[in-house]
């Protein structure tokens, strides 16, 4: 199992988990949910007290990944399997992302 915190404008909004079978769960944290002024991190992941589940990395997170030659360089330098989307996400989306969302690995 691998976990990461999801931040929106440097505030913790939720958590994404990859279980041992490769499936994913995203959930908003309770403080984010009760604050009506806090937005959903994505239109495809509206605020909900119920967790979201997927057999694949959610498209919103997948679209944060580098592509093409940038992906090849990142995978080679970080020693990440190019098929390990979650590993690449937690390695590359912790600081410099295009949007307001960042991902920070939770060490178990």
C-alpha positions as CSV (number, residue, x, y, z in Angstrom):
1,X,0.0,0.0,0.0
2,X,1.2,3.5,-0.8
3,X,-0.4,6.8,0.4
4,X,-0.1,10.4,-0.4
5,X,-1.6,13.6,0.9
6,X,-3.3,15.8,-1.6
7,X,-2.9,19.6,-1.1
8,X,-4.8,22.4,-2.7
9,X,-3.0,25.7,-2.5
10,X,-0.8,24.3,0.2
11,X,-3.7,23.2,2.4
12,X,-4.4,19.5,2.9
13,X,-7.5,18.6,1.0
14,X,-7.5,14.8,1.1
15,X,-5.6,11.6,0.6
16,X,-5.0,9.2,-2.2
17,X,-4.1,5.5,-1.6
18,X,-3.0,2.8,-3.9
19,X,-3.8,-0.6,-2.3
20,X,-1.7,-3.8,-2.7
21,X,-3.8,-4.9,-5.7
22,X,-3.2,-1.6,-7.6
23,X,-6.6,0.0,-7.0
24,X,-6.9,3.6,-5.9
25,X,-9.0,5.4,-3.3
26,X,-9.3,9.2,-3.0
27,X,-11.0,10.8,-0.1
28,X,-11.4,14.4,1.1
29,X,-10.4,15.0,4.7
30,X,-13.2,16.0,7.2
31,X,-11.9,19.5,7.8
32,X,-12.0,20.2,4.0
33,X,-15.5,18.8,3.8
34,X,-17.0,20.9,6.5
35,X,-15.6,24.2,5.1
36,X,-18.1,25.4,2.5
37,X,-15.6,27.8,1.1
38,X,-13.1,25.0,0.2
39,X,-13.6,23.8,-3.4
40,X,-13.4,20.4,-4.9
41,X,-9.9,19.7,-6.3
42,X,-11.4,18.7,-9.6
43,X,-14.7,18.7,-11.4
44,X,-14.4,15.0,-11.8
45,X,-13.9,14.6,-8.0
46,X,-16.6,16.8,-6.5
47,X,-16.6,17.2,-2.7
48,X,-18.1,14.1,-1.1
49,X,-17.9,12.5,2.3
50,X,-17.8,9.1,0.5
51,X,-14.4,8.0,-0.9
52,X,-13.9,7.6,-4.6
53,X,-12.6,4.2,-5.9
54,X,-10.9,3.3,-9.2
55,X,-9.0,0.4,-10.6
56,X,-6.8,2.9,-12.4
57,X,-5.2,6.2,-11.3
58,X,-7.9,8.8,-11.5
59,X,-7.7,10.8,-14.7
60,X,-7.3,14.1,-12.8
61,X,-4.1,12.8,-11.1
62,X,-2.9,10.9,-14.3
63,X,-3.1,14.2,-16.2
64,X,-0.6,15.7,-13.7
65,X,2.1,13.4,-14.9
66,X,4.9,14.3,-17.4
67,X,4.5,13.0,-20.9
68,X,6.7,12.0,-23.8
69,X,10.4,12.7,-23.5
70,X,9.8,14.6,-20.1
71,X,8.4,11.3,-18.7
72,X,11.3,9.3,-20.1
73,X,13.8,11.7,-18.5
74,X,12.0,11.8,-15.2
75,X,11.6,8.0,-15.0
76,X,15.3,7.5,-15.8
77,X,16.6,10.1,-13.4
78,X,14.2,9.0,-10.6
79,X,14.6,5.3,-11.3
80,X,10.9,4.8,-11.6
81,X,9.2,2.2,-13.9
82,X,7.5,4.1,-16.7
83,X,4.3,2.0,-16.0
84,X,4.3,3.1,-12.3
85,X,2.0,6.1,-12.6
86,X,1.5,6.5,-8.9
87,X,5.2,6.3,-8.2
88,X,5.8,9.0,-10.8
89,X,3.0,11.1,-9.4
90,X,4.4,11.1,-5.9
91,X,7.9,11.8,-7.1
92,X,7.1,14.7,-9.5
93,X,3.9,16.4,-8.2
94,X,5.1,17.5,-4.8
95,X,6.3,21.0,-5.6
96,X,6.1,22.2,-9.2
97,X,2.7,21.5,-10.8
98,X,0.7,23.4,-13.3
99,X,-2.4,23.8,-11.1
100,X,-3.1,24.4,-7.5
101,X,-2.8,20.7,-6.5
102,X,0.3,19.1,-5.1
103,X,0.9,15.6,-3.9
104,X,3.1,14.6,-1.0
105,X,4.0,11.0,-0.2
106,X,3.1,9.6,3.2
107,X,5.9,7.4,4.5
108,X,4.5,4.2,6.1
